[in-house]
Amino acid sequence: MSDVAVQRPDHEAAGRPDDEQTAPDLAPTLVHRVITLIAAAGVFWAVFQVFPFQSAAPYTGVYVALGAIATLGVAFTALAARDVRTLSRANHVLVVTAALGIIAYIVGIIVSGISYGTDEEIFVQHSAHLLGQGVNPYGADLTPAFHRYAMSSEFYTKLLDGTYTHGLDYPAVPVLLTWAANGLVHDYHTVAFVCGGALVASIFVAYKLLPRDYRGAATIMCVGFPILMDHARGGVVGIIMLPFLMVAVAGWERIGRDGRLTRRAIIAAVCFGVALSVQQLAWMMAPFFVTAIFLTRWPELGTKAALRVTALFAAIAAGTMLVINSPFIIWNPGAWLSGVTEPLRQKAIAEGEGMVDIPISLHFGTGNLSMYSLGGLAVYAAFFVLFVLYFDRLRPAWIIAPALALVFQGRPLIEYFAIPALAWVVMLLTSEREQPESARPFPLLAARRRMLVGGIALLPAVGLWAVGLATPQPLKLKITGVVTNGALNQIDQLTVRVSNTTGDAIAPHFMMTNGYSTSFWNEVSGPAKVPAHQTSMYVISTPGTGSSPSIGGDFTLAAVSDVPASVSYAPKTSITKYTTSFQDDLGRQYAAGDTAHVDVQLRDRHGRVSKTSGVHVVLNQVVFTASGIRGSNLTVNGGPAGNPAEAVTDSLGVAHFTITKNSPTPTGLVHLQAWIRQSGSIPTYGYSPFLTQQWP
């Protein structure tokens, strides 16, 4: 790797390759200082993230203290260093500090007992557990993983038929590494442990590959760019791919030079094969990578030689992947093939960070959701055509072209773009300073004709997306009733009128959406399918607190179906016009015979005081005990002891309550809560926080 690490993207910014050996006393460049300073600022994010774990893992406090001191020292050095050697040594300290921050963060997360956050993590974890018991994880039903690792249902991957994905759909490397690491962490957040180790490896690999002046970029991307640490903590297995991908693409223009693969090129091919064995994202890069190698070598070697060296590189990468996966391929080739290709076939709901957010955020559904996925594939194919047509201009950016295509898929998850970003940086900064001009693959194809061919290649993608957007949603949804929960300030149940506008019966599956979707809500009542051109009533209830929208905010109800592949939205709903709060929210202690005056202020949904009169406000009283919740025995506004009382707001928007104790029975700590009562489909809402009072 050393021949790659010494390449410099710019003479002025970084100096000559042998600067560190021949002129260590030269003053650092401004680029070197700035990147080091930004990297040091980024390490404070790791220090801040580790800080909360000091109770669960006391040693993290040592890191917080020493990490802050070391980072400040590096920042000081970035400004004050007078020679390259001093600043380079400061960067060595910084990258070690950053790596220790990743380790402290991951271990702190695990020790503190944080719950599992993705089904990706628990499926790989459970697959490694099955492998340890001699069971082939490919083809196995991984549903028991939900219970075994106690993951919240809101993080399940949802399918259009109302079920959840429940199989292993990744190549073998994540499972094999997790199986090996289970001996250390005993089947507890092992995937996060492996991903954390991969991120530590990534920061050191990038640091080694990058030119001296730009080595701080490794720290910036791995630590100062917090999404990578968060993804490692969540067991997102794409992190495991990153160090191998960086080695594969560093200095890639030299692959196949002189018509042969050097030792460095063979290592790159093997590492790319490992990346192919981690996640299918690398599969999306492979056609662009291989094509880029061929088109780079073609002008200097000719077609046959360029094709031969490219095919050898591809064969080594593919062979590496097959060797790694061979135990499972031999075990059950059909199950392995079905598993690793499942992401290409599964009918998952549309969500993510990409083009699909436009229809999701604007809440216009579609009766042909499959057009989004097919449109994404068409975009990928069109971008590949454009890449070949304009290779003389697009060669340096081939690694980002798949991401540009993926952003048009039905599930463009942010991990597809965020994780390879460090590899983008490594590829850019290890490229040759003076690249020879790339030959046009089709020299006889005039510029206008290239544009015409490129435009034609994009037409299928545009057409498919247009059909998806233009096909109206098949169901019309209207919320006609809401049941709320004051203790959790959430919605528990909805009554929904569903009208089918199509000529076929449709089975709806309901969920809330705000970009990402909740778990499917339970259907308390309603038919299995809405008949064609008819209307049905459904009562649906929340599957858990994580899937319930807050009473105080907006929410959108969605219904998906498998046949046709569709999503339909109800109009955005807001049930809160007002909310309530106590004017004096400090809990007080009272003696026998005292009178407590409690005033409840009406506020609008944004928390501003609302001077609206005539609004009915209820004040309730409960006592929380170790065995449950019971009523209290206080008298409110002269009513029966223990009962809630109702008052009407005055011209200042305030409802007044008087509380006394007339019962000889001990009371203790009482919790008061106010809410608004009204007529209609939403009888109660606007719940206040609890106010505590101590009575004898």
Secondary structure, 3 states (H helix, E strand, C coil): CHHHHCCCCCHHHHCCCCHHHHCCCCCCCHHHHHHHHHHHHHHHHHHHHHHHHHCCCCHHHHHHHHHHHHHHHHHHHHHHCCCHHHHHHHHHHHHHHHHHHHHHHHHHHHHCCCCCCCHHHHHHHHHHHHHHCCCCCCCCCCCHHHHHCCCCHHHCCEECCCCECCCCCCCCHHHHHHHHHHHHHCCCCHHHHHHHHHHHHHHHHHHHHCCHHHCHHHHHHHHHCHHHHHHHHCCCCHHHHHHHHHHHHCCHHHCCHHHCCCHHHHHHHHHHHHHHCCCCHHHHHHHHHHHHHHHHHHHHHCHHHHHHHHHHHHHHHHHHHHHHHHHHHHHCHHHHHHHHCHHHHCCECCCCCCCCHHHHHHCCCECCCHHHHHHHHHHHHHHHHHHHHCHHHHHHHCCCHHHHHHCCCCCCCCHHHHCCHHHHHHHHHCCCCCCCCCCCCCCCCCHHHHHHHHHHHHHHHHHHHHHHHHCCCCEEEEEEEEEEECCCCEEEEEEEEEEECCCCCECCEEEEECCCECCCCEEEECCCCECCCCEEEEEEECCCHHHCCECCCEEEEEEEECCCCEEEECCCEECCCEEEEECCCCCEECCCCCEEEEEEEEEECCCCECCCCCCEEEEEEEEEECCEEEECCCEECCCCCCCCEEEECCCCCEEEEEEECCCCCCCEEEEEEEEEECCCCCCEECCCCCEEEEEC
